[in-house]
Amino acid sequence: MQPRDLSNHTAYEAGRGIEEVARELGLDPESLVKLSSNENPFGPAPKAVEAIRRHAPSVHSYPKSSAADLRERLAGEFAVDAGQVWLANGGDGALDYLARATLRPGDGVLVPTPGFAYYAMSARYHHGVVNEYPLRKSEGFEQSPEAILEAYAGERIVYLTTPHNPTGSEISLTGIKAVAEGTDEETLVLVDEAYGEFSGSPSAVALTEERDDVAVLRTFSKAYGLAGLRLGYAIVPGEWADAYARINTPFAASEIACRAGLAALDDEAHVEKTVETAAWAREYVYETLACPSWESAGNFVLCEVGDGGDVAAAAQREGVIVRDTTSFGLPGCIRITCGTREGTKRAVEVLNGLV
């Protein structure tokens, strides 16, 4: 017996980790600066760490009350009903839930290229057909509603990313609404705001209150520093609330993840420091790195270096891990996560010796 044909599935390529690179190059892990995965350079929210320790003895119980509490808390944060908050095992899990709730075999989805590989992966897992719309380097990776709608051919889901990974570009609420109004009634416009805390732009959650065809994805992985706990969520239109119980993997958001999420929402100082440092790091890269870069609203900057693979490999040998964006379809670029001030300065110094 063999699994079904997976030949059109592309494996997700994650940024390289410190331990992996240290072993390969024979370096001290403590000497490395990892700026390849858009993680929080300050680690997890301290209040979340306290909550993890405090609630560790309760992991023998299923996270029924903690999940309900977190849904209520997030609903209050965004002024929606708790039923509109779909907790998941990371943002990826929320993508799966929305695909599970929306796609029938053979339904099309429209994804950006370059873009997050898991949009297409999730759709294919649910027997969807993947089509693409381009974000062009020659146009500064602008997310134009006109260009998106030009590529649209009745797909069931249209994926928008704002801020966009790996380019950092945004699409305005007006632009999101234009896409929603320009697509069929049975098309869901899915807005990925995984990096939303780093942007000064308003969230698209407001559109879920006035439309039944817009959903928003958010995560605790970035600004809150909980990437390793895998906690994300979708905010869906009110009419969708009852669907969650029918598509939710039982208790996918764990007891510890939910407790940490609740505590992280109270850790405003950690988020503020993270967001302020990312803003500083973006400006430092723009002004100091000796190669072209694009303005970003996320916690990363895309830079054009000639050969992303060669530059990333050379930087690793100098103890700085950045992301070669060849897997995104941008072989001439690297993506630099915004680190601490010390880590960002070291990365720029190393990269300036290579580009």
Residue pairs with C-beta under 8 A, 6 or more apart in sequence:
8 124
9 121
9 124
9 125
10 117
10 120
10 121
12 117
12 118
12 121
13 117
13 327
14 37
15 34
15 36
15 37
15 38
15 321
15 323
16 36
16 316
16 321
17 34
17 37
18 29
18 32
18 34
18 321
19 29
21 27
21 32
21 316
21 321
22 28
22 29
22 32
25 316
25 317
27 319
31 319
32 319
32 320
32 321
33 319
33 320
33 321
33 339
33 343
33 346
33 347
34 321
34 337
35 320
35 321
35 322
35 323
35 336
35 337
35 338
35 339
35 343
35 344
35 347
36 321
36 322
36 323
36 335
36 337
37 227
37 323
37 337
38 165
38 195
38 222
38 298
38 299
38 300
38 335
38 337
39 221
39 222
39 225
39 227
39 337
40 222
40 223
40 224
40 225
40 227
40 274
40 299
41 274
41 277
41 337
41 338
41 339
41 340
41 343
42 225
42 270
42 273
42 274
42 277
42 340
43 225
44 224
44 225
44 226
44 228
44 229
44 260
44 264
45 224
45 225
45 226
45 260
45 263
45 264
45 267
45 270
45 271
46 267
46 270
47 263
47 264
47 266
47 267
47 270
48 224
48 225
48 226
48 260
48 261
48 263
48 264
48 267
49 260
50 263
51 259
51 260
51 262
51 263
52 256
52 259
52 260
54 259
55 66
55 255
55 256
55 259
56 256
58 255
59 254
59 255
59 256
61 255
62 250
62 251
62 255
63 251
63 253
63 254
63 255
63 257
63 258
64 251
66 255
66 258
66 259
66 262
67 87
67 251
67 253
67 258
68 82
69 258
69 262
70 85
70 87
70 253
70 258
70 261
70 262
71 82
71 85
71 87
72 82
73 262
73 265
74 82
74 85
74 233
74 235
74 265
75 81
75 82
75 84
75 85
77 265
78 85
78 203
78 205
78 235
79 209
80 205
80 208
80 209
80 235
80 238
81 238
81 241
83 238
83 241
83 242
83 244
84 208
84 235
84 236
84 237
84 238
84 240
84 241
85 233
85 234
85 235
86 94
86 97
86 98
86 233
86 234
86 235
86 236
86 244
86 248
87 231
87 232
87 233
87 252
87 253
87 258
88 94
88 96
88 97
88 231
88 232
88 233
88 234
88 252
88 253
89 230
89 231
89 232
89 249
89 252
89 253
90 219
90 221
90 230
90 231
90 232
91 192
91 194
91 217
91 218
91 219
91 221
91 232
92 118
92 122
92 232
93 230
93 232
93 249
93 252
94 217
94 219
94 232
94 233
94 234
95 118
95 119
95 122
95 190
95 217
96 122
96 125
96 126
97 234
97 244
97 247
97 248
98 157
98 188
98 190
98 215
98 217
98 234
98 236
99 109
99 122
99 123
99 125
99 126
99 128
99 157
100 126
100 247
101 240
101 243
101 246
101 247
102 156
102 157
102 188
103 109
103 123
103 126
103 127
103 128
103 156
103 157
104 127
104 156
105 127
105 128
106 127
106 128
106 129
107 128
107 129
107 155
107 156
107 157
108 128
108 129
108 130
108 131
108 153
108 154
108 155
108 156
109 119
109 120
109 123
109 128
109 129
109 130
109 131
109 155
109 156
109 157
109 158
109 159
110 131
110 132
110 133
110 148
110 151
110 152
110 153
110 155
110 157
110 158
110 159
111 119
111 120
111 123
111 130
111 131
111 132
111 133
111 159
112 119
112 132
112 133
112 134
112 135
112 143
112 159
112 160
112 161
112 164
113 132
113 133
113 134
113 135
113 329
114 135
114 166
114 167
114 325
114 328
114 329
114 330
115 135
115 159
115 161
115 164
115 165
115 328
116 161
116 165
116 192
117 327
117 328
119 159
119 192
120 130
123 129
123 130
123 157
124 130
128 156
128 157
131 151
131 153
131 155
132 151
133 147
133 148
133 150
133 151
133 152
134 147
134 151
135 141
135 142
135 143
135 164
135 167
135 169
136 142
137 330
140 169
140 294
141 164
141 167
141 168
141 169
141 294
141 302
142 169
143 160
143 162
143 164
143 169
143 170
143 171
143 175
144 175
145 171
145 175
145 176
145 178
145 179
145 182
148 158
148 160
148 179
149 178
149 179
149 182
149 183
152 158
152 182
152 183
152 187
154 184
154 187
155 183
155 187
156 186
156 187
156 188
157 187
157 188
157 189
157 190
158 179
158 183
158 187
158 188
158 189
158 190
159 190
159 192
160 171
160 176
160 179
160 189
160 190
160 191
160 192
161 191
161 192
161 194
162 169
162 170
162 171
162 176
162 191
162 192
162 193
162 196
162 199
162 201
162 204
162 297
163 169
163 170
163 195
163 196
163 198
163 199
163 296
163 297
163 298
164 170
164 171
164 298
165 194
165 195
165 298
165 300
166 300
166 302
166 323
166 325
166 328
166 330
166 333
166 335
167 294
167 296
167 302
168 294
168 295
168 296
168 297
168 298
168 300
168 301
168 302
169 294
169 296
169 297
170 199
170 201
170 297
171 179
172 201
173 201
173 202
173 204
173 206
173 207
176 189
176 191
176 204
176 207
176 214
177 207
177 211
179 189
180 189
180 207
180 211
180 213
180 214
183 189
183 213
185 213
187 213
188 213
188 214
188 215
189 213
189 214
189 215
190 215
190 216
190 217
191 204
191 207
191 214
191 215
191 216
191 217
192 216
192 217
193 203
193 204
193 216
193 217
193 218
194 217
194 218
194 219
194 221
194 222
194 232
195 222
195 297
195 298
195 299
196 203
196 218
197 222
197 223
197 271
197 274
197 275
198 222
198 223
198 275
198 278
198 279
198 297
198 298
198 299
199 297
199 298
200 297
201 297
203 216
204 214
204 216
205 216
205 235
207 214
207 216
208 214
208 215
208 216
208 235
208 236
208 237
208 238
209 238
211 237
212 237
212 238
212 239
212 240
213 237
214 237
215 234
215 235
215 236
215 237
215 240
216 234
216 235
217 232
217 233
217 234
218 232
218 233
218 234
218 235
219 231
219 232
219 233
220 226
220 229
220 231
220 232
220 257
220 260
220 261
220 264
221 227
221 230
221 231
221 232
222 299
223 271
223 274
223 275
223 299
224 261
224 264
224 265
224 267
224 270
224 271
225 264
225 270
225 274
226 257
226 260
226 261
226 264
229 254
229 256
229 257
229 260
229 261
230 257
231 253
231 257
231 258
231 260
231 261
236 243
236 244
253 261
264 270
274 299
277 338
277 340
277 341
278 298
278 299
278 338
280 341
280 344
281 299
281 301
281 338
281 339
281 341
281 344
282 295
282 296
282 301
282 338
284 341
284 344
284 345
284 348
285 293
285 301
285 303
285 336
285 338
285 344
285 348
286 293
286 295
286 301
288 348
288 352
289 301
289 303
289 336
289 348
289 351
289 352
289 355
290 351
290 352
290 355
291 303
291 304
291 305
291 351
291 355
292 303
292 304
293 301
293 302
293 303
293 304
294 301
294 302
294 303
296 302
299 337
299 338
300 335
300 336
300 337
300 338
301 335
301 336
301 338
302 325
302 330
302 333
302 334
302 335
303 333
303 334
303 335
303 336
303 351
304 332
304 333
305 311
305 332
305 333
305 334
305 351
305 354
305 355
306 332
306 355
307 331
307 332
308 324
308 325
308 326
308 330
308 331
308 332
308 333
308 334
309 324
309 326
309 331
311 322
311 324
311 334
311 351
311 354
311 355
312 321
312 322
312 323
312 324
312 334
313 324
314 354
315 321
315 322
315 334
315 347
315 350
315 351
315 354
318 350
318 353
318 354
319 346
319 350
320 346
320 347
320 350
320 351
322 334
322 335
322 336
322 337
322 347
322 351
323 334
323 335
323 336
323 337
324 331
324 334
325 331
325 333
325 334
325 335
334 351
336 344
336 347
336 351
338 344
339 347
